Structures are given as C-alpha cells and as structure tokens.
Amino acid sequence: MTAVVAAMITAVVGVLGTLFAPVLTQRISARQRAEERVENERLRRFEERRAAYTSMNRASRQFSTLLKDALHRLRDGVYTDHERTALEEARLEYRDGYAEAQMIVPERVLEASRAANRVLAEADGAVKRIDRGRPLEGEDPESARHTLTTEGDPKLAAMRHLMRRDLGVTG
C-alpha cells in the first residue's frame, strides 16, 4: 500500500503542479510588470523634475545676467530697446519656468527660488525705474547691480545646490 499511496501522492502533486504552474507564472509576471510600472513612473517623475530644474536654473541665470547687463548699460547711458526686449523675454521665460516647476518640485526648492526671485524682482524694478528716470532715493545702476550680485548670486547658488542635491548630484 505504501508504494500505491506514494504513486498517488506523486500523481496528485504532478497534476496540481501542472494546474498551478500557469497561475504561479502569471502572478510572478504580474508582479514584475507592476514593479516595472512603479520604476517607470519614478524615472518619469525624476526626468520631469530634472527638466524643470534645468529650465529654472537656465532662466534665472539668464534673467540675472541680463539684469546686470541692463544696469551696466544704464550706467553708461547706452541702454536700448533691444536690451529692453531681451530683458522682458528673459523675465517671461523665468516666470513661465517657475510656474511649471511649482507643480512638480519640492517645497524647499520653491522656497529657495522665491528667495532668489525677490532679489531678481527688486533688480528688475530698479532697472525699470532708472530707465524711466524715476529711481527711488539713493537708487542708481551701481547700487542696484551691487545688491543683485551680493544678494542674488548667493541665492541662485543656494537654489542650484538644492536642485542638484535633490537629483542626487554630489560634489
């Protein structure tokens, strides 16, 4: 009887194995696909964040550079419509990049961006006032450029540092 029982148990196990193998394979495949979807979503979000950071960094640096250039040109009396247009375009690109990033970047990066934005906006306002011949008391191109450089550059660097750290870039 032992051999018969062993044969029957072997037959039952074989049949159950044959029946459950596709189910087990399907479950393993489904789990792998789910893990792949999660990983693909993580990579997509990372790439979105990286693109937003790249755009924010480029636009804020360009805006800052053009503000400094405008202040130099205002000081030298050679500020033209061409520079005004370029500065306005840079300001709009900067604003659009920030608006895009608001929905996907961490709050700490937005806080750093807001700090840099305050300095850039103050410099932009100074450029416009000086250009229109209506500067605030004590406001001139040199003082505005000095503020932009001493306050704005460190804030832009801090923002860039947070972005790089969030992306895992070290060094």
C-alpha contacts under 8 A as a table, 3 or more apart, distances in Angstrom:
res1	aa1	res2	aa2	distance
1	M	4	V	5.09
1	M	5	V	6.06
2	T	5	V	5.07
2	T	6	A	5.97
3	A	6	A	5.01
3	A	7	A	6.02
4	V	7	A	5.03
4	V	8	M	6.12
5	V	8	M	5.05
5	V	9	I	6.03
6	A	9	I	5.08
6	A	10	T	6.03
7	A	10	T	5.02
7	A	11	A	6.07
8	M	11	A	4.95
8	M	12	V	6.06
9	I	12	V	5.07
9	I	13	V	6.03
10	T	13	V	5.13
10	T	14	G	6.00
11	A	14	G	5.01
11	A	15	V	6.13
12	V	15	V	5.14
12	V	16	L	6.02
13	V	16	L	5.06
13	V	17	G	5.88
14	G	17	G	5.04
14	G	18	T	6.11
15	V	18	T	5.03
15	V	19	L	6.12
16	L	19	L	4.99
16	L	20	F	5.88
17	G	20	F	5.19
17	G	21	A	5.66
18	T	21	A	5.52
18	T	22	P	7.70
19	L	22	P	6.83
19	L	23	V	7.64
20	F	23	V	5.11
20	F	24	L	6.03
21	A	24	L	5.11
21	A	25	T	6.01
22	P	25	T	4.96
22	P	26	Q	5.95
23	V	26	Q	5.06
23	V	27	R	6.20
24	L	27	R	5.14
24	L	28	I	6.21
25	T	28	I	5.15
25	T	29	S	6.11
26	Q	29	S	5.08
26	Q	30	A	6.03
27	R	30	A	5.03
27	R	31	R	6.13
28	I	31	R	5.15
28	I	32	Q	6.21
29	S	32	Q	5.05
29	S	33	R	6.15
30	A	33	R	5.11
30	A	34	A	6.16
31	R	34	A	5.08
31	R	35	E	6.21
32	Q	35	E	5.08
32	Q	36	E	6.13
33	R	36	E	4.95
33	R	37	R	6.14
34	A	37	R	5.06
34	A	38	V	6.27
35	E	38	V	5.12
35	E	39	E	6.17
36	E	39	E	5.05
36	E	40	N	5.98
37	R	40	N	5.04
37	R	41	E	6.07
38	V	41	E	5.14
38	V	42	R	6.20
39	E	42	R	5.01
39	E	43	L	6.17
40	N	43	L	5.08
40	N	44	R	6.05
41	E	44	R	4.98
41	E	45	R	6.17
42	R	45	R	5.25
42	R	46	F	6.14
43	L	46	F	4.97
43	L	47	E	6.13
44	R	47	E	5.16
44	R	48	E	6.15
45	R	48	E	4.96
45	R	49	R	6.13
46	F	49	R	5.13
46	F	50	R	6.09
46	F	167	L	7.57
47	E	50	R	4.96
47	E	51	A	6.02
48	E	51	A	5.18
48	E	52	A	6.15
48	E	104	I	7.48
49	R	52	A	5.03
49	R	53	Y	6.06
49	R	101	A	7.68
49	R	104	I	6.31
49	R	105	V	6.06
50	R	53	Y	5.06
50	R	54	T	6.06
50	R	167	L	6.98
51	A	54	T	5.06
51	A	55	S	6.13
52	A	55	S	5.11
52	A	56	M	6.02
52	A	97	G	7.01
52	A	100	E	7.12
52	A	101	A	5.43
52	A	104	I	7.93
52	A	105	V	7.68
53	Y	56	M	5.06
53	Y	57	N	5.88
53	Y	101	A	7.53
53	Y	163	M	6.37
54	T	57	N	5.22
54	T	58	R	6.02
55	S	58	R	5.24
55	S	59	A	5.95
55	S	97	G	5.90
56	M	59	A	5.25
56	M	60	S	5.92
56	M	94	Y	6.69
56	M	97	G	5.34
56	M	98	Y	6.16
56	M	101	A	7.57
57	N	60	S	5.33
57	N	61	R	6.05
57	N	160	R	6.72
58	R	61	R	5.29
58	R	62	Q	6.04
59	A	62	Q	5.08
59	A	63	F	6.01
59	A	90	A	6.69
59	A	91	R	8.00
59	A	93	E	6.14
59	A	94	Y	4.72
59	A	97	G	7.09
60	S	63	F	5.07
60	S	64	S	6.07
60	S	94	Y	5.73
60	S	156	L	7.60
61	R	64	S	5.09
61	R	65	T	6.05
61	R	156	L	7.67
62	Q	65	T	5.08
62	Q	66	L	6.11
62	Q	90	A	6.51
63	F	66	L	5.22
63	F	67	L	6.09
63	F	87	L	6.80
63	F	90	A	5.18
63	F	91	R	5.93
63	F	94	Y	6.87
63	F	120	L	7.77
64	S	67	L	5.07
64	S	68	K	6.25
64	S	120	L	6.62
64	S	148	L	7.79
64	S	152	G	7.94
65	T	68	K	5.18
65	T	69	D	6.17
66	L	69	D	4.87
66	L	70	A	5.97
66	L	86	A	7.64
66	L	87	L	5.81
66	L	90	A	7.67
67	L	70	A	5.02
67	L	71	L	6.20
67	L	87	L	6.90
67	L	123	A	6.90
67	L	124	D	6.61
67	L	127	V	7.34
68	K	71	L	5.12
68	K	72	H	6.27
68	K	145	R	5.90
68	K	148	L	7.57
69	D	72	H	5.09
69	D	73	R	6.15
70	A	73	R	5.03
70	A	74	L	5.96
70	A	79	Y	6.51
70	A	83	E	6.84
70	A	84	R	7.87
70	A	87	L	7.87
70	A	127	V	6.98
71	L	74	L	5.00
71	L	75	R	6.10
71	L	127	V	6.44
71	L	141	P	4.94
71	L	142	E	7.17
71	L	144	A	7.41
71	L	145	R	6.23
72	H	75	R	5.10
72	H	76	D	6.25
72	H	141	P	6.80
72	H	142	E	7.70
72	H	145	R	7.89
73	R	76	D	4.95
73	R	77	G	5.85
73	R	78	V	5.03
73	R	79	Y	4.83
74	L	77	G	4.93
74	L	78	V	6.16
74	L	79	Y	5.27
74	L	127	V	7.95
74	L	130	I	7.59
74	L	131	D	6.92
74	L	141	P	6.46
75	R	78	V	7.91
75	R	140	D	7.89
75	R	141	P	5.53
75	R	142	E	7.21
76	D	79	Y	7.82
79	Y	83	E	6.44
79	Y	84	R	7.61
80	T	83	E	5.44
80	T	84	R	6.40
81	D	84	R	4.87
81	D	85	T	6.05
82	H	85	T	5.26
82	H	86	A	6.26
83	E	86	A	5.04
83	E	87	L	6.01
84	R	87	L	5.19
84	R	88	E	6.17
85	T	88	E	5.10
85	T	89	E	6.17
86	A	89	E	5.15
86	A	90	A	6.20
87	L	90	A	5.07
87	L	91	R	6.12
88	E	91	R	5.01
88	E	92	L	6.23
89	E	92	L	5.16
89	E	93	E	6.17
90	A	93	E	5.07
90	A	94	Y	6.03
91	R	94	Y	5.06
91	R	95	R	6.15
92	L	95	R	5.01
92	L	96	D	6.09
93	E	96	D	5.10
93	E	97	G	6.08
94	Y	97	G	5.22
94	Y	98	Y	6.25
95	R	98	Y	5.22
95	R	99	A	6.19
96	D	99	A	5.03
96	D	100	E	6.23
97	G	100	E	5.20
97	G	101	A	6.19
98	Y	101	A	5.07
98	Y	102	Q	6.21
99	A	102	Q	5.40
99	A	103	M	7.69
100	E	103	M	6.32
100	E	104	I	7.69
101	A	104	I	5.44
101	A	105	V	5.69
102	Q	105	V	6.09
102	Q	110	L	6.94
105	V	109	V	6.66
105	V	110	L	7.05
106	P	109	V	5.60
106	P	110	L	6.63
107	E	110	L	4.94
107	E	111	E	6.08
108	R	111	E	5.05
108	R	112	A	6.35
108	R	162	L	7.77
109	V	112	A	5.09
109	V	113	S	6.11
109	V	159	M	6.25
109	V	162	L	6.18
109	V	163	M	6.58
110	L	113	S	4.85
110	L	114	R	6.03
111	E	114	R	5.05
111	E	115	A	6.31
112	A	115	A	5.14
112	A	116	A	6.38
112	A	155	K	6.93
112	A	156	L	7.85
112	A	158	A	6.88
112	A	159	M	5.04
113	S	116	A	5.12
113	S	117	N	5.92
113	S	155	K	7.89
113	S	156	L	7.48
113	S	159	M	6.00
114	R	117	N	4.79
114	R	118	R	6.21
115	A	118	R	5.39
115	A	119	V	6.98
115	A	155	K	6.57
116	A	119	V	5.43
116	A	120	L	6.28
116	A	152	G	5.82
116	A	155	K	5.05
116	A	156	L	5.72
116	A	159	M	7.71
117	N	120	L	4.94
117	N	121	A	5.82
118	R	121	A	5.18
118	R	122	E	6.15
119	V	122	E	5.11
119	V	123	A	6.22
119	V	147	T	7.94
119	V	148	L	6.38
119	V	151	E	6.83
119	V	152	G	5.52
120	L	123	A	5.10
120	L	124	D	6.05
120	L	148	L	6.95
120	L	152	G	6.72
121	A	124	D	4.91
121	A	125	G	6.06
122	E	125	G	5.09
122	E	126	A	6.16
123	A	126	A	4.93
123	A	127	V	6.15
123	A	144	A	6.11
123	A	145	R	7.49
123	A	147	T	7.92
123	A	148	L	6.27
124	D	127	V	5.11
124	D	128	K	6.32
125	G	128	K	5.16
125	G	129	R	6.12
126	A	129	R	5.10
126	A	130	I	5.93
126	A	135	P	6.81
126	A	136	L	7.97
126	A	139	E	7.37
126	A	140	D	7.95
126	A	141	P	7.91
126	A	144	A	6.62
127	V	130	I	5.27
127	V	131	D	5.90
127	V	141	P	7.49
128	K	131	D	5.06
128	K	132	R	6.16
129	R	132	R	5.17
129	R	133	G	6.19
129	R	134	R	4.94
129	R	135	P	4.85
129	R	136	L	7.52
130	I	133	G	5.00
130	I	134	R	5.66
130	I	135	P	4.77
130	I	139	E	7.80
130	I	140	D	6.85
130	I	141	P	7.37
131	D	134	R	7.56
132	R	135	P	7.85
135	P	138	G	7.75
135	P	139	E	5.57
135	P	140	D	6.94
136	L	139	E	5.19
139	E	143	S	6.33
139	E	144	A	6.70
140	D	143	S	5.52
140	D	144	A	6.18
141	P	144	A	5.18
141	P	145	R	5.97
142	E	145	R	5.11
142	E	146	H	6.01
143	S	146	H	5.02
143	S	147	T	6.21
144	A	147	T	5.18
144	A	148	L	6.13
145	R	148	L	4.97
145	R	149	T	6.06
146	H	149	T	5.16
146	H	150	T	5.97
147	T	150	T	5.26
147	T	151	E	5.59
147	T	152	G	7.17
148	L	151	E	5.56
148	L	152	G	4.81
148	L	153	D	6.98
149	T	152	G	5.43
149	T	153	D	5.30
150	T	153	D	6.19
150	T	154	P	6.93
151	E	154	P	5.94
151	E	155	K	6.53
152	G	155	K	5.17
152	G	156	L	6.10
153	D	156	L	5.13
153	D	157	A	6.12
154	P	157	A	4.96
154	P	158	A	6.09
155	K	158	A	5.02
155	K	159	M	6.18
156	L	159	M	5.07
156	L	160	R	6.16
157	A	160	R	5.04
157	A	161	H	6.07
158	A	161	H	5.01
158	A	162	L	6.31
159	M	162	L	5.25
159	M	163	M	6.30
160	R	163	M	5.06
160	R	164	R	6.15
161	H	164	R	5.16
161	H	165	R	6.10
162	L	165	R	5.09
162	L	166	D	6.05
163	M	166	D	5.12
163	M	167	L	6.29
164	R	167	L	5.09
164	R	168	G	6.25
164	R	169	V	5.02
164	R	170	T	7.12
165	R	168	G	5.01
165	R	169	V	5.52
165	R	170	T	6.48
166	D	169	V	7.54
